[in-house]
């Protein structure tokens, strides 16, 4: 029952096509059926021996197959699908959904593009969270509020950077410190969109980097929406 209630769902998220998975389902189905009838011990032993072998084969295929990545669609989509709690405008919701999908498609094949878009979308979500406040004046009275050095007054929201939004969101208790600290890295790496900066810093993004940012990006989305 553990297979049907928990582990089967996990393995359906593995991007690998294999007959072994189907055989395992058949093995467990037969095992479940036999448990309700008078089945001999010898049959159980043969079936469980075959099942164990198939589980080992599936494990081996996943480990040795470079394309056998885990699709985290279920958990992450749950976060973005709660967007209506934060953004009520249907047109803006659609824009955000489309950009989220585009980022997801880029994570493993275009890491820089994915990282840049993550930063842009986070800015939009942080701004949406600020707009949910009944009185936005409180935002401009925090120690982390960005100040215009010329006027010595708080900057307009249109002038805020992702770093400013992250700092304020932590100050307001919308995101936790761990997510905030790693989220800053997304801000820094998205600046590699400028070729001269990439040349100066001699840094390039790999798919492994954008996949790491993807995890934090989704955690930030979750925390922002849940703070409403």
C-alpha positions in Angstrom: 0.0 0.0 0.0 3.0 2.3 0.6 3.8 1.9 -3.1 0.3 3.0 -4.3 -0.2 5.7 -1.7 3.3 7.4 -1.8 6.1 5.9 -3.9 4.2 5.4 -7.1 3.4 9.1 -7.3 7.0 9.9 -6.7 8.2 7.7 -9.6 5.7 9.1 -12.0 7.6 12.4 -11.6 10.8 10.8 -12.9 11.5 11.8 -16.5 12.4 8.3 -17.7 10.5 5.8 -19.8 11.0 2.3 -18.8 9.1 -1.0 -18.9 10.4 -1.9 -15.5 8.2 0.7 -13.9 5.1 -1.0 -15.5 6.3 -4.4 -14.3 6.6 -3.1 -10.8 3.1 -1.7 -10.9 1.9 -5.2 -12.0 3.9 -6.9 -9.3 2.4 -4.7 -6.6 -1.1 -5.0 -8.0 -0.8 -8.8 -8.0 0.6 -8.8 -4.5 -2.3 -6.7 -3.3 -4.8 -9.0 -5.0 -3.2 -12.1 -3.5 -3.4 -10.6 0.0 -7.2 -11.1 -0.1 -7.1 -14.7 -1.1 -5.6 -18.0 0.0 -2.3 -17.8 -1.8 0.6 -20.2 -1.2 3.9 -19.1 0.4 5.8 -20.3 -2.7 3.9 -17.9 -5.0 4.6 -15.0 -2.6 8.3 -15.8 -2.5 8.5 -16.0 -6.3 6.6 -12.7 -6.7 8.6 -10.8 -4.1 11.8 -12.0 -5.6 10.8 -10.7 -9.0 9.6 -7.5 -7.5 12.8 -6.9 -5.7 14.7 -7.5 -8.9 12.6 -5.0 -10.8 13.0 -2.3 -8.1 16.8 -2.7 -8.3 16.6 -2.4 -12.1 14.5 0.8 -11.8 16.9 2.3 -9.3 19.9 1.4 -11.6 18.2 3.0 -14.6 17.5 6.2 -12.7 21.1 6.5 -11.4 22.7 5.7 -14.7 20.4 7.7 -16.9 21.5 11.4 -17.2 18.0 12.4 -18.2 16.3 10.8 -15.2 15.6 14.1 -13.4 12.9 14.7 -10.9 10.0 16.8 -12.2 9.0 19.0 -9.3 5.9 20.3 -11.1 3.4 19.2 -8.5 4.9 21.0 -5.5 6.0 24.1 -7.4 2.8 24.5 -9.4 0.9 24.4 -6.1 2.8 27.6 -5.1 2.2 29.5 -8.2 -1.4 28.3 -8.5 -2.1 30.2 -5.2 -1.3 33.4 -7.0 -4.9 34.7 -6.8 -4.3 35.3 -3.1 -1.7 37.9 -4.0 -2.7 39.2 -7.4 -6.4 39.7 -8.2 -6.1 41.2 -11.7 -6.8 38.4 -14.2 -4.6 39.9 -16.9 -1.6 40.2 -14.6 -2.2 36.7 -13.3 -1.9 35.4 -16.9 1.3 37.4 -17.5 2.9 35.9 -14.4 1.7 32.4 -15.2 3.3 32.6 -18.7 6.6 34.0 -17.4 6.7 31.3 -14.7 6.2 28.6 -17.4 8.9 30.2 -19.6 11.4 30.3 -16.7 10.6 26.6 -16.0 11.4 25.8 -19.6 14.7 27.7 -19.5 16.1 26.4 -16.3 17.9 23.4 -17.8 18.7 24.7 -21.2 19.2 28.5 -20.8 20.4 29.2 -17.2 21.2 32.9 -17.7 17.8 33.6 -19.2 16.1 31.7 -16.5 18.0 33.5 -13.7 17.3 36.9 -15.2 13.6 36.2 -15.5 13.4 34.9 -12.0 14.7 38.2 -10.7 12.2 40.2 -12.8 9.3 38.0 -11.7 10.3 38.2 -8.0 10.3 42.0 -8.3 6.7 41.9 -9.6 5.6 39.6 -6.7 7.3 41.7 -4.0 5.6 44.8 -5.4 2.3 43.0 -5.5 2.8 42.1 -1.8 3.4 45.7 -1.0 0.3 46.7 -2.8 -1.7 44.4 -0.6 -1.0 46.6 2.4 -3.9 48.7 3.5 -1.5 51.5 4.2 1.8 51.5 2.2 3.3 54.3 4.2 4.7 51.8 6.6 7.0 50.5 3.9 8.7 53.9 3.7 9.5 54.0 7.4 11.6 50.9 7.7 15.4 50.9 8.5 15.9 49.0 5.2 13.9 51.4 3.1 16.2 52.7 0.2 17.0 56.4 0.5 17.7 58.8 -2.3 21.1 60.2 -1.4 20.3 63.6 -3.0 16.9 64.3 -1.5 17.5 62.1 1.7 13.9 60.9 1.2 12.7 57.3 0.5 13.0 56.3 -3.1 9.8 55.8 -5.1 8.9 52.1 -5.6 9.6 52.4 -9.3 13.2 53.1 -8.4 13.6 50.0 -6.1 15.9 47.2 -7.0 15.3 43.5 -6.3 17.7 43.8 -3.4 15.5 46.6 -1.9 12.4 44.4 -2.2 14.1 41.4 -0.6 15.4 43.5 2.3 12.0 45.1 3.0 10.2 41.7 2.7 12.5 40.3 5.3 12.0 43.3 7.6 8.2 43.0 7.2 8.4 39.3 8.0 7.2 38.1 4.6 10.2 35.9 3.9 12.6 34.1 6.2 16.3 34.8 6.6 17.5 31.7 4.8 15.4 32.4 1.7 16.4 36.1 1.8 20.1 35.4 2.0 20.1 32.9 -0.9 17.6 35.1 -2.8 20.3 37.8 -2.9 22.4 35.5 -5.1 19.7 35.5 -7.7 19.9 39.3 -7.7 23.7 39.3 -8.1 23.8 36.6 -10.9 21.0 38.2 -12.9 23.3 41.1 -13.4 25.4 38.9 -15.7 22.9 39.8 -18.4 25.4 42.6 -19.1 28.2 41.0 -21.1 30.9 43.4 -19.8 30.1 42.4 -16.2 30.4 38.7 -17.1 33.7 39.4 -18.8 35.0 41.4 -15.8 33.9 38.8 -13.2 34.8 35.8 -15.4 31.6 34.0 -14.2 29.2 31.9 -16.3 26.0 30.2 -15.2 25.5 26.5 -15.7 22.2 24.6 -15.6 23.1 23.3 -12.1 23.2 26.9 -10.9 19.9 27.9 -12.3 18.3 24.7 -10.9 19.6 25.7 -7.5 18.1 29.2 -8.0 14.8 27.6 -9.2 14.4 25.9 -5.8 14.9 29.2 -3.9 12.8 31.1 -6.4 9.9 28.8 -5.7 10.4 28.9 -2.0 10.3 32.7 -2.1 7.1 32.6 -4.1 5.6 30.3 -1.5 6.6 32.6 1.4 5.4 35.8 -0.3 2.0 34.3 -1.1 1.6 32.7 2.3 2.4 36.0 4.0 -0.9 37.5 2.7 
